[in-house]
């Protein structure tokens, strides 16, 4: 449906949606972009075979697309070999309007603008981290996902010399492991930012730590995880933090490559930061 739908038409469509349909729409609104494979792992992870899961999620997504509520980008992430699993989906203006039915935002327009490749690559990497954490907490005995938010829901505000400052992690997670509650600020790094930019991020986390605002609200300060693509990048970031910030900073930073994320969350790592 390329034509603009009236509010009455949207209400009729809304009445025909399943609970899973609504959750998929809300998740796409939150994540902004997600690949077919990621949506399958989030919403159809336990069917008899992977092919059954792929078929189920594709039917679901195609139906929502026919309603005009979601669409996919013309280019895939992961190349042509990735097939339909590499399609990148997003909420349409109609989908955003449907989710806003009955709210103060009803009737407001939300236009979709084509993202740059760099921006899209980062958002998809954040979505992948979101998906992996969700999967891990489903599968591992003794683990539970309490909260998992992406930007801007996970951002924090504080003041420095009377000036408002915004701390902007990519994700915030609270997990239970081994009977303990752990919290995490997560930065998804794709080796596209300078080490100086990374250092500035760390300095902002330290500023926020010293306000004690998070500690007063939750009782703890989350461990700051930098998720990086290679061992070389990991070593460089660890070195710049150690050499520039010194050895007397609180142990709140941890740099890891993707395959380490599972064990860190599973063990509820704390005090393992730099």
Backbone bond lengths (Angstrom), bond angles and torsions (degrees), N, CA, C in turn:
res aa  C-N    CA-C-N  psi(-1)  N-CA   C-N-CA  omega(-1)  CA-C   N-CA-C  phi
1 X - - - 1.459 - - 1.530 109.40 -
2 X 1.309 116.21 105.71 1.455 119.27 -179.43 1.527 111.43 -92.03
3 X 1.350 116.90 -21.81 1.452 119.05 -179.73 1.517 110.27 -73.61
4 X 1.315 116.26 154.91 1.459 120.05 179.52 1.517 109.57 -74.78
5 X 1.327 115.20 132.93 1.450 120.67 -178.08 1.523 110.39 -90.53
6 X 1.314 115.71 146.69 1.459 120.39 175.45 1.523 108.89 -76.71
7 X 1.313 115.72 165.86 1.462 119.88 176.98 1.524 110.60 -60.53
8 X 1.344 117.54 -38.89 1.464 121.23 179.75 1.528 110.70 -62.59
9 X 1.344 116.40 -41.47 1.465 119.99 178.13 1.526 111.22 -65.01
10 X 1.321 116.15 -40.32 1.463 120.02 178.51 1.528 111.20 -64.39
11 X 1.318 116.81 -39.35 1.457 120.26 177.53 1.530 110.65 -62.00
12 X 1.350 116.92 -39.95 1.472 119.80 179.50 1.530 110.69 -66.12
13 X 1.337 115.71 -41.41 1.467 119.39 177.31 1.521 110.29 -63.76
14 X 1.324 116.01 -42.09 1.462 120.72 -178.16 1.524 110.76 -59.60
15 X 1.330 116.35 -36.63 1.465 120.29 -179.36 1.521 112.00 -67.87
16 X 1.338 117.39 -23.40 1.465 121.00 -178.03 1.525 112.68 -90.19
17 X 1.335 117.87 -6.64 1.460 120.77 -176.64 1.520 111.52 -79.12
18 X 1.314 115.44 147.96 1.464 121.32 174.32 1.534 108.79 -86.37
19 X 1.316 115.34 169.20 1.458 119.65 175.96 1.517 111.10 -60.51
20 X 1.340 117.15 -37.91 1.468 120.52 178.78 1.520 110.51 -66.61
21 X 1.344 117.23 -39.10 1.470 120.69 176.22 1.531 110.57 -55.35
22 X 1.314 115.71 -48.50 1.468 120.45 -177.30 1.525 111.13 -64.61
23 X 1.332 115.65 -37.75 1.463 119.18 179.90 1.527 110.81 -68.71
24 X 1.322 117.68 -38.51 1.464 121.09 176.93 1.525 109.98 -61.98
25 X 1.337 116.32 -44.52 1.467 119.93 179.61 1.526 110.90 -62.26
26 X 1.327 116.58 -45.60 1.465 120.97 -179.71 1.528 110.71 -63.94
27 X 1.334 116.69 -37.38 1.464 120.47 179.63 1.521 110.66 -67.81
28 X 1.323 117.54 -41.27 1.467 120.22 177.20 1.527 111.28 -65.58
29 X 1.312 116.85 -34.98 1.463 119.83 175.80 1.525 110.29 -62.74
30 X 1.326 116.18 -41.94 1.459 121.09 -178.39 1.527 111.64 -71.25
31 X 1.343 116.93 -48.32 1.463 121.04 -175.19 1.525 112.74 -80.20
32 X 1.314 116.65 -24.21 1.467 125.37 -177.80 1.522 113.48 78.76
33 X 1.335 117.80 -48.10 1.468 121.11 177.52 1.521 109.48 -140.92
34 X 1.347 115.87 142.00 1.459 120.51 176.79 1.522 108.86 -153.13
35 X 1.321 116.21 142.75 1.457 121.44 176.91 1.530 110.10 -79.81
36 X 1.332 114.98 157.88 1.467 119.91 177.93 1.527 110.37 -54.10
37 X 1.319 117.06 -45.30 1.460 121.21 -178.70 1.526 111.91 -59.55
38 X 1.335 116.36 -39.99 1.469 119.96 179.71 1.523 110.90 -67.65
39 X 1.312 117.36 -41.25 1.462 120.53 178.23 1.528 111.25 -66.82
40 X 1.332 116.24 -35.05 1.466 119.34 175.58 1.526 110.35 -62.06
41 X 1.320 117.03 -45.76 1.470 120.77 -178.15 1.525 111.71 -66.77
42 X 1.327 116.56 -29.41 1.461 119.88 178.49 1.525 112.48 -78.68
43 X 1.354 117.24 -37.61 1.463 119.79 -169.19 1.531 115.35 -116.20
44 X 1.328 118.53 -18.08 1.466 121.29 179.32 1.532 110.61 -134.51
45 X 1.330 118.31 54.99 1.464 119.58 -172.33 1.531 115.24 -85.35
46 X 1.324 118.35 -13.01 1.471 118.85 -167.88 1.525 112.63 -125.22
47 X 1.321 118.56 29.81 1.453 119.98 174.53 1.537 108.77 -78.64
48 X 1.328 116.63 173.82 1.471 121.08 -169.81 1.528 113.05 -60.48
49 X 1.329 117.09 -39.85 1.465 120.95 179.03 1.520 108.73 -137.43
50 X 1.331 115.43 164.56 1.457 119.36 176.79 1.529 110.05 -61.36
51 X 1.334 117.57 -40.26 1.460 120.42 179.85 1.526 111.13 -61.41
52 X 1.334 116.72 -37.47 1.470 119.55 177.87 1.521 110.20 -64.71
53 X 1.333 116.90 -39.60 1.471 120.75 178.13 1.523 110.51 -65.85
54 X 1.339 116.54 -43.32 1.471 120.83 179.12 1.524 110.00 -60.29
55 X 1.326 117.00 -46.73 1.472 120.73 -179.01 1.521 111.15 -62.79
56 X 1.329 116.90 -40.60 1.463 120.69 -177.99 1.522 111.51 -65.73
57 X 1.333 117.15 -45.40 1.461 118.81 -178.00 1.525 110.55 -70.16
58 X 1.327 117.38 -35.02 1.463 119.31 178.37 1.524 111.14 -65.48
59 X 1.333 117.13 -40.28 1.479 119.89 176.65 1.523 110.09 -61.57
60 X 1.320 116.16 -44.26 1.465 121.00 -179.06 1.526 111.04 -62.83
61 X 1.330 116.27 -47.97 1.467 120.21 -177.94 1.529 111.15 -66.82
62 X 1.321 117.37 -40.04 1.465 119.59 -179.78 1.527 110.97 -65.42
63 X 1.336 117.26 -35.65 1.466 119.76 177.71 1.527 111.04 -65.95
64 X 1.339 116.25 -43.34 1.467 119.50 177.36 1.523 111.10 -65.69
65 X 1.323 116.34 -32.33 1.468 120.05 176.28 1.529 110.58 -67.90
66 X 1.327 117.26 -40.80 1.467 120.82 178.12 1.526 111.21 -61.39
67 X 1.327 117.34 -34.51 1.454 120.80 175.61 1.531 111.51 -70.59
68 X 1.330 116.30 -15.71 1.463 119.81 -177.96 1.518 113.56 86.13
69 X 1.346 117.49 15.46 1.464 121.11 -175.39 1.532 112.78 -90.05
70 X 1.323 116.61 -26.41 1.465 121.30 177.29 1.525 108.67 -136.17
71 X 1.319 114.95 164.75 1.454 120.57 174.97 1.516 107.90 -151.32
72 X 1.332 116.37 172.34 1.460 119.26 176.22 1.520 109.81 -124.61
73 X 1.302 115.45 154.81 1.453 120.81 -179.78 1.523 110.10 -70.39
74 X 1.328 117.15 153.87 1.473 119.07 -179.04 1.523 113.29 -66.83
75 X 1.333 117.38 -26.74 1.467 120.84 179.78 1.519 110.03 -106.40
76 X 1.334 115.01 148.63 1.450 121.18 179.84 1.520 110.14 -94.97
77 X 1.310 116.40 157.30 1.460 122.68 172.64 1.514 107.21 -104.17
78 X 1.330 116.55 118.34 1.454 120.22 -177.21 1.516 111.73 113.67
79 X 1.348 116.44 -1.14 1.450 119.53 175.24 1.519 113.00 88.07
80 X 1.316 115.34 169.84 1.460 121.83 -177.16 1.521 111.00 -63.06
81 X 1.356 117.22 -33.64 1.465 120.37 -178.31 1.526 111.83 -61.48
82 X 1.318 116.30 -22.51 1.460 119.24 178.93 1.510 112.98 -70.37
83 X 1.344 117.01 -16.52 1.452 121.49 178.41 1.521 112.25 59.89
84 X 1.339 115.26 -150.99 1.462 119.88 -176.13 1.525 112.01 -65.76
85 X 1.342 117.72 -22.27 1.465 120.08 178.75 1.515 112.41 -66.04
86 X 1.349 116.42 -18.62 1.453 120.73 -179.19 1.526 112.77 -96.19
87 X 1.335 117.56 0.89 1.462 119.77 175.80 1.519 110.01 -63.26
88 X 1.321 116.02 140.41 1.464 121.47 -178.71 1.520 109.18 -107.14
89 X 1.333 115.68 118.89 1.459 122.06 -174.58 1.520 111.49 -101.69
90 X 1.321 114.91 152.35 1.462 120.98 176.40 1.524 109.25 -150.64
91 X 1.318 115.34 160.38 1.455 122.22 176.46 1.527 109.12 -73.35
92 X 1.322 117.31 140.21 1.461 120.68 175.00 1.529 109.96 -90.41
93 X 1.310 115.75 174.27 1.467 120.02 175.05 1.528 110.25 -59.28
94 X 1.360 116.29 -39.36 1.466 119.95 178.95 1.534 110.38 -64.62
95 X 1.343 116.38 -40.85 1.451 120.15 179.21 1.519 111.98 -63.48
96 X 1.341 116.11 -40.69 1.463 120.37 178.42 1.527 110.31 -65.16
97 X 1.327 116.06 -39.49 1.464 119.54 178.71 1.524 110.95 -64.59
98 X 1.330 116.58 -39.71 1.471 119.47 179.65 1.532 110.39 -63.14
99 X 1.315 117.15 -43.61 1.462 119.73 179.93 1.528 111.63 -64.75
100 X 1.329 116.61 -25.45 1.466 120.69 -178.42 1.525 113.28 -90.03
101 X 1.336 117.19 -1.05 1.464 119.15 -179.74 1.524 110.78 -56.02
102 X 1.326 115.61 129.96 1.458 120.95 178.72 1.509 114.62 82.08
103 X 1.333 117.42 -0.57 1.469 120.37 178.93 1.521 110.24 -104.37
104 X 1.320 116.14 175.93 1.466 120.86 178.94 1.521 111.78 -65.91
105 X 1.348 116.62 -21.40 1.467 120.07 -178.25 1.528 112.54 -86.89
106 X 1.340 117.71 -2.73 1.461 119.35 -176.76 1.532 110.40 -56.87
107 X 1.319 115.11 132.09 1.461 120.72 179.16 1.512 113.90 94.14
108 X 1.344 117.25 -14.87 1.460 119.48 179.12 1.517 109.17 -79.47
109 X 1.327 115.39 144.10 1.459 120.90 -174.71 1.522 110.60 -90.69
110 X 1.331 115.37 135.85 1.459 121.43 175.78 1.523 107.80 -123.93
111 X 1.307 116.81 100.49 1.460 120.88 -176.87 1.520 110.50 -82.49
112 X 1.338 115.56 144.34 1.462 120.45 174.70 1.517 108.84 -98.27
113 X 1.329 116.16 123.47 1.459 121.94 178.25 1.518 109.02 -108.84
114 X 1.321 116.50 139.43 1.455 120.84 -179.73 1.527 110.33 -61.82
115 X 1.342 118.54 124.68 1.468 120.25 -177.60 1.521 111.87 -79.34
116 X 1.325 116.36 156.68 1.460 120.09 171.49 1.520 108.97 -72.19
117 X 1.327 116.59 158.91 1.459 119.66 -178.63 1.529 110.92 -63.37
118 X 1.337 117.01 -40.64 1.471 120.52 -178.95 1.520 110.96 -62.44
119 X 1.337 116.55 -45.93 1.467 121.39 178.55 1.525 110.57 -62.00
120 X 1.338 116.22 -46.58 1.465 120.57 -177.43 1.524 110.99 -63.88
121 X 1.314 117.09 -41.64 1.472 121.06 179.85 1.527 110.92 -59.64
122 X 1.331 116.15 -39.81 1.466 119.39 179.28 1.524 111.17 -70.30
123 X 1.328 117.44 -43.28 1.461 120.58 179.92 1.530 110.77 -61.73
124 X 1.332 117.22 -41.26 1.460 120.72 178.45 1.524 110.75 -64.75
125 X 1.345 117.10 -36.20 1.468 120.80 177.04 1.528 110.63 -66.63
126 X 1.328 117.51 -38.39 1.465 121.13 176.08 1.533 109.79 -65.16
127 X 1.323 116.80 -43.07 1.461 120.83 177.35 1.520 110.97 -60.95
128 X 1.335 116.77 -38.60 1.466 120.31 178.14 1.528 110.86 -63.84
129 X 1.322 117.15 -41.86 1.464 120.53 178.11 1.525 109.98 -63.98
130 X 1.324 116.76 -43.55 1.467 121.97 176.19 1.531 109.83 -56.66
131 X 1.328 116.87 -44.92 1.464 121.61 -178.40 1.518 111.10 -66.31
132 X 1.329 117.65 -43.60 1.460 120.86 -179.13 1.531 111.75 -63.43
133 X 1.320 116.76 -42.05 1.467 119.47 179.18 1.531 110.21 -64.44
134 X 1.323 116.95 -41.73 1.465 120.86 177.47 1.520 110.99 -60.93
135 X 1.338 116.21 -46.10 1.470 120.35 179.46 1.521 111.29 -60.69
136 X 1.323 116.33 -46.29 1.457 120.42 -177.01 1.527 111.42 -59.67
137 X 1.321 115.91 -45.11 1.464 119.38 -177.25 1.527 112.02 -70.83
138 X 1.330 118.00 -22.27 1.461 120.84 174.16 1.533 111.61 -74.56
139 X 1.337 115.64 -39.63 1.463 120.57 -168.21 1.521 113.74 -87.94
140 X 1.332 117.11 -33.39 1.453 120.28 -171.00 1.534 111.92 -85.51
141 X 1.312 115.90 125.91 1.466 120.32 175.63 1.521 108.97 -64.04
142 X 1.314 115.87 137.43 1.459 120.17 179.33 1.509 114.32 84.93
143 X 1.343 117.02 0.40 1.460 120.60 177.81 1.519 110.14 -110.60
144 X 1.313 115.41 145.55 1.458 121.44 178.17 1.513 109.18 -146.27
145 X 1.328 115.41 139.17 1.454 121.02 176.80 1.527 108.51 -93.79
146 X 1.321 116.25 117.95 1.459 121.19 -178.47 1.523 110.41 -92.95
147 X 1.317 116.95 -48.92 1.465 122.67 177.69 1.518 109.07 -142.57
148 X 1.337 116.12 145.04 1.462 121.39 172.65 1.519 107.54 -150.83
149 X 1.326 115.87 109.47 1.462 121.37 -176.77 1.527 110.23 -124.75
150 X 1.323 115.51 145.32 1.460 121.27 172.97 1.526 108.31 -107.50
151 X 1.341 115.11 172.76 1.455 118.88 179.35 1.539 110.04 -65.15
152 X 1.311 119.41 145.95 1.466 128.33 1.82 1.537 114.45 -90.45
153 X 1.349 117.90 3.10 1.470 120.02 -177.67 1.528 112.66 -63.15
154 X 1.344 116.11 -25.74 1.464 119.31 -176.05 1.527 112.80 -94.70
155 X 1.318 118.34 1.86 1.460 120.49 -178.87 1.527 110.59 -71.30
156 X 1.312 115.44 155.17 1.453 122.72 178.66 1.529 109.18 -127.25
157 X 1.326 115.96 145.72 1.453 121.15 177.28 1.516 111.40 -114.66
158 X 1.317 116.36 143.29 1.461 121.00 174.60 1.521 108.00 -152.41
159 X 1.311 116.46 175.88 1.466 120.78 -178.49 1.518 110.46 -118.21
160 X 1.319 114.77 144.61 1.462 122.35 174.68 1.522 107.44 -133.15
161 X 1.323 115.73 115.82 1.464 121.69 -177.66 1.523 110.91 54.48
162 X 1.349 115.33 38.90 1.455 120.39 178.55 1.517 115.22 79.66
163 X 1.329 116.70 1.02 1.462 121.07 -178.73 1.523 109.61 -103.45
164 X 1.347 117.81 131.21 1.471 119.42 179.37 1.527 111.36 -69.09
165 X 1.333 116.24 133.53 1.452 123.30 179.49 1.521 108.59 -123.21
166 X 1.323 116.49 144.26 1.459 120.89 179.12 1.526 109.99 -114.99
167 X 1.324 116.28 121.99 1.460 123.03 173.46 1.523 107.00 -91.53
168 X 1.347 117.71 125.85 1.452 120.01 -168.83 1.529 113.39 -126.48
169 X 1.326 118.43 71.79 1.468 119.58 172.92 1.522 110.52 -65.85
170 X 1.329 116.22 160.76 1.460 120.42 177.11 1.534 111.13 -76.87
171 X 1.341 116.12 -36.35 1.458 120.89 179.08 1.525 109.89 -144.22
172 X 1.325 114.92 156.19 1.457 122.07 169.30 1.519 106.93 -128.95
173 X 1.331 116.73 131.07 1.462 120.50 -179.58 1.514 110.58 -131.08
174 X 1.328 115.79 144.44 1.457 123.02 167.26 1.517 107.02 -122.91
175 X 1.317 116.24 125.20 1.451 121.03 -178.59 1.526 110.31 -130.71
176 X 1.313 114.98 152.26 1.468 120.92 171.83 1.517 107.36 -106.18
177 X 1.333 116.44 128.62 1.460 122.37 175.52 1.519 108.22 -143.18
178 X 1.312 115.84 133.60 1.474 120.96 179.21 1.530 112.30 56.75
179 X 1.332 115.61 30.45 1.459 119.75 177.33 1.512 115.00 82.81
180 X 1.334 117.35 3.75 1.466 121.21 -179.27 1.528 110.37 -116.92
181 X 1.325 115.35 148.47 1.461 121.52 177.68 1.530 109.37 -94.09
182 X 1.332 116.56 129.02 1.460 122.31 179.61 1.527 109.29 -124.46
183 X 1.319 115.18 150.43 1.464 119.69 178.51 1.523 109.56 -130.01
184 X 1.341 113.83 150.26 1.456 119.62 -170.89 1.535 110.85 -144.34
185 X 1.340 116.65 133.14 1.459 121.97 161.72 1.525 105.96 -96.61
186 X 1.322 117.38 131.80 1.465 120.26 -176.04 1.522 110.73 -121.69
187 X 1.324 115.04 128.52 1.462 123.65 174.95 1.527 107.92 -110.92
188 X 1.334 116.95 118.03 1.461 121.71 178.83 1.526 108.25 -92.58
189 X 1.311 115.70 110.08 1.466 122.30 -174.53 1.526 109.55 -106.24
190 X 1.343 116.38 130.31 1.466 121.39 179.36 1.527 111.90 -113.65
191 X 1.332 116.29 21.16 1.465 122.02 179.81 1.531 111.34 61.44
192 X 1.329 116.05 35.68 1.465 120.66 177.90 1.522 112.12 -109.94
193 X 1.333 116.29 -9.45 1.464 120.37 -179.56 1.525 109.88 -107.13
194 X 1.314 115.81 149.43 1.459 120.35 179.02 1.521 110.34 -69.24
195 X 1.331 115.75 158.78 1.454 119.97 176.77 1.521 111.12 -64.69
196 X 1.326 117.08 -28.70 1.460 120.44 176.03 1.527 110.70 -64.22
197 X 1.335 116.70 -39.74 1.469 120.68 177.05 1.526 110.55 -64.42
198 X 1.331 116.93 -41.11 1.467 120.89 177.02 1.523 110.15 -61.07
199 X 1.329 115.92 -42.71 1.461 120.50 179.96 1.523 111.13 -63.66
200 X 1.321 117.34 -38.96 1.460 121.18 177.93 1.536 110.31 -64.52
201 X 1.329 117.23 -37.67 1.462 120.24 176.16 1.523 110.55 -62.52
202 X 1.325 115.96 -44.12 1.470 120.20 -179.95 1.532 110.76 -62.57
203 X 1.321 116.26 -40.76 1.467 120.12 179.22 1.515 110.73 -62.78
204 X 1.331 116.61 -35.70 1.465 120.16 178.52 1.530 111.03 -69.69
205 X 1.336 116.67 -38.81 1.469 118.89 175.16 1.524 110.91 -62.56
206 X 1.319 117.01 -39.82 1.466 120.30 178.47 1.524 111.03 -64.85
207 X 1.331 116.51 -40.73 1.469 120.05 176.69 1.523 110.15 -59.89
208 X 1.330 116.53 -45.03 1.453 120.12 -178.94 1.527 110.47 -66.69
209 X 1.318 116.75 -39.75 1.473 121.06 176.62 1.524 110.55 -56.58
210 X 1.311 117.00 -43.18 1.466 121.49 -174.70 1.525 112.72 -74.37
211 X 1.338 117.29 -16.38 1.472 118.36 173.82 1.523 111.23 -72.18
212 X 1.343 116.41 -21.58 1.474 123.89 -176.25 1.525 112.70 62.24
213 X 1.314 116.76 14.88 1.464 120.78 -179.07 1.532 110.85 -64.27
214 X 1.325 116.93 -45.63 1.465 121.12 179.91 1.526 110.57 -66.21
215 X 1.331 115.62 -41.88 1.466 119.76 -178.86 1.526 111.51 -63.03
216 X 1.338 117.03 -38.69 1.467 119.95 179.05 1.525 111.10 -68.11
217 X 1.336 115.78 -33.80 1.462 119.82 -177.50 1.525 112.57 -78.51
218 X 1.330 117.13 -35.91 1.470 120.09 -171.88 1.523 113.95 -123.34
219 X 1.324 117.57 -12.91 1.456 120.90 -178.77 1.506 115.05 92.26
220 X 1.345 117.18 -14.33 1.468 121.14 -179.64 1.521 109.38 -142.51
221 X 1.346 115.30 165.40 1.461 119.48 170.94 1.527 107.57 -109.44
222 X 1.329 118.09 128.05 1.471 120.43 -177.11 1.532 111.97 -61.73
223 X 1.329 115.60 148.41 1.449 120.58 170.83 1.531 107.92 -72.31
224 X 1.325 116.66 137.17 1.464 121.97 -178.70 1.525 108.24 -95.58
225 X 1.330 116.54 111.64 1.458 122.14 -178.45 1.523 110.21 -99.36
226 X 1.320 117.12 122.36 1.457 122.09 169.67 1.522 107.12 -98.09
227 X 1.325 116.64 112.12 1.459 122.53 179.82 1.527 107.79 -95.79
228 X 1.333 117.53 110.88 1.464 122.62 -170.40 1.527 110.28 -117.91
229 X 1.358 117.70 158.59 1.472 119.50 -171.95 1.521 115.82 -80.39
230 X 1.338 119.55 -24.98 1.464 120.86 -174.06 1.527 111.47 -139.02
231 X 1.325 115.55 161.24 1.458 121.13 175.95 1.523 111.17 -64.19
232 X 1.327 116.71 -35.11 1.464 120.52 179.24 1.522 110.74 -63.49
233 X 1.330 116.73 -44.28 1.465 120.92 177.94 1.525 110.15 -64.43
234 X 1.322 116.97 -40.14 1.460 121.44 177.53 1.521 110.92 -57.72
235 X 1.320 116.08 -47.88 1.460 120.54 -178.36 1.525 111.34 -62.77
236 X 1.325 116.75 -41.56 1.474 120.53 -178.46 1.523 111.18 -64.75
237 X 1.337 117.15 -42.36 1.465 119.83 -179.11 1.525 110.24 -68.83
238 X 1.325 116.95 -41.78 1.467 119.40 177.03 1.526 111.18 -59.53
239 X 1.323 116.13 -40.69 1.464 119.81 -178.93 1.523 111.67 -67.20
240 X 1.344 116.93 -42.50 1.462 118.44 -177.42 1.527 111.12 -68.95
241 X 1.324 117.53 -34.03 1.469 120.44 175.97 1.524 110.12 -66.23
242 X 1.314 115.78 -47.93 1.466 120.13 -178.02 1.536 111.77 -65.28
243 X 1.342 117.00 -45.14 1.459 120.60 -175.12 1.521 112.98 -74.99
244 X 1.324 116.80 -31.33 1.468 119.66 -174.57 1.520 113.02 -94.00
245 X 1.330 117.60 -33.29 1.461 120.68 -175.70 1.525 112.77 -100.35
246 X 1.327 116.31 -14.14 1.455 119.31 175.24 1.512 113.12 86.85
247 X 1.326 115.57 176.96 1.467 121.90 -174.74 1.524 113.35 -94.21
248 X 1.325 117.37 -3.03 1.464 119.97 -174.84 1.531 113.20 -100.88
249 X 1.333 116.66 7.84 1.466 119.47 178.13 1.518 109.41 -76.97
250 X 1.320 118.80 155.47 1.471 120.38 176.42 1.527 110.56 -62.06
251 X 1.316 116.80 150.85 1.465 122.07 -176.95 1.526 109.97 -82.77
252 X 1.323 115.43 75.26 1.470 119.51 -176.37 1.520 112.51 -115.37
253 X 1.332 118.98 -3.67 1.463 120.88 -175.90 1.526 110.80 -108.98
254 X 1.325 115.61 137.63 1.457 122.20 175.66 1.524 107.92 -139.96
255 X 1.345 116.09 127.44 1.463 121.60 -179.60 1.521 107.94 -110.59
256 X 1.317 117.55 132.08 1.463 120.07 -176.98 1.518 110.89 -146.71
257 X 1.333 115.08 158.01 1.466 121.71 171.61 1.528 107.27 -93.17
258 X 1.341 118.08 162.63 1.471 120.51 -170.54 1.528 115.28 -54.35
259 X 1.331 118.19 -39.82 1.470 118.07 -175.09 1.530 112.48 -69.60
260 X 1.333 118.01 -11.86 1.454 121.26 178.52 1.525 113.00 -86.81
261 X 1.323 116.89 -15.50 1.465 120.51 -175.65 1.526 111.58 -59.38
262 X 1.314 116.68 -41.76 1.465 121.31 -177.90 1.526 111.19 -56.25
263 X 1.333 116.41 -51.81 1.468 119.95 -176.29 1.522 112.15 -68.51
264 X 1.318 116.94 -37.15 1.467 120.10 -179.74 1.523 110.37 -62.73
265 X 1.321 117.02 -46.66 1.471 119.94 179.81 1.520 111.74 -70.80
266 X 1.321 116.74 -37.70 1.462 120.98 -178.48 1.526 111.28 -64.72
267 X 1.321 115.37 -39.02 1.472 119.21 -178.33 1.522 111.79 -85.99
268 X 1.360 116.38 -6.65 1.452 119.30 -178.94 1.507 111.32 62.18
269 X 1.333 114.89 48.16 1.459 120.94 -173.86 1.522 111.63 -53.44
270 X 1.294 116.05 129.83 1.457 120.93 170.32 1.531 107.75 -147.75
271 X 1.298 115.51 150.05 1.447 118.78 -176.13 1.516 111.61 71.08
272 X 1.365 117.26 5.05 1.452 120.63 179.33 1.507 111.63 -97.07
273 X 1.331 116.85 5.81 1.441 120.35 179.19 1.505 112.11 -74.82
274 X 1.329 114.28 177.87 1.455 118.63 -178.01 1.523 111.47 -75.58
